[in-house]
Amino acid sequence: MFSSTFYHQSLRRYVVAFGNMFDDLIVRRLNSSSETIQAIMVPIAYGPKQKWLVRTRENPDLRAQVALQLPRLGFEITNITYDGTRRLTGTTKNVALKNSDVNKLSHQYVPVPWNIDFLLSAFVKNADDGAQIVEQIVPYFGPEWTNTVNVVPSMGIKMDVPTILNGITIEDLYEGDYESRQTLVYSFNFTMKGWFFGPVRTQGVIKRAQTDFHVVKPVANVDILYGIQYEKFTSEEIAAAGVSSRLRVQPGLLANGVGTTNSALSVSYKTISSNTSWKYAPNNFFFTDGRRYNPVTGGDDVP
């Protein structure tokens, strides 16, 4: 239906950016003298909360050959909703120079805003481990933390994406007799203010713009607007009048690579790349011979 296939891996990049925020948490075990006797790097992985709970219950004593280490972090996407409050003007475009052809531009329309809800779950064996994890996360969210995400690398688009901490809930999953292991789950609810981009398209670079001015004398066409009488002319009369003056704007660049506003000193505008230090080089022309511009040949027809 949309006649184009594309994949910027935006959602994947948001997931990676979210996980990277919590991949360096450390829980320390202290003795009675407040000396560190063990430092545990808290592992993190993407997966539903229930997945980790099932593994904990099936292996409560962590005696299997492959054990589930606690403390541990797991996170998942729980919801994606549209955010109309951040909507940008839909006709605005992002442009970038096409790497394989400097005479081509890549462009795409501005992104649409969507909120991505994440659930970060911290599974711990005791309250002190959970408290350490909470205190290493909460101070950075007031209530948001902003990451720079390389959303569309092919366009060179990097965006500051805020992540908001909405709240924390605590669950005590202790079940069974006194010999059973206690598991505490700290659930952090986040909202990431993401953006999703459409397809990238390619177009040529406009290197010269020309505006023709016609001095037209109406024959007998008169119209009235708001009680004011004025002369009205037709497109046929404009074409018959010919060009009286012309404004032509093109890039200007000297042979040494320095931009210039003098088109007479510039190299041919056709050879100027859009990623050079060119300048606008305007030219004004005046005619009295009644010439008319021919869009087919690109030249003027002189009667």
Beta strands, then each sheet from edge to edge (+ up, - down):
strand 1: 26-30
strand 2: 36-41
strand 3: 44-46
strand 4: 72-82
strand 5: 93-97
strand 6: 104-109
strand 7: 112-124
strand 8: 144-152
strand 9: 157-172
strand 10: 184-196
strand 11: 201-204
strand 12: 209-213
strand 13: 222-225
strand 14: 228-231
strand 15: 245-252
strand 16: 279-286
strand 17: 292-294
strand 18: 299-301
sheet 1: 1+ 2-
sheet 2: 3+ 4+ 7- 10+ 9- 8+
sheet 3: 5+ 6- 11+
sheet 4: 12+ 15- 16+
sheet 5: 13+ 14-
sheet 6: 17+ 18-
end
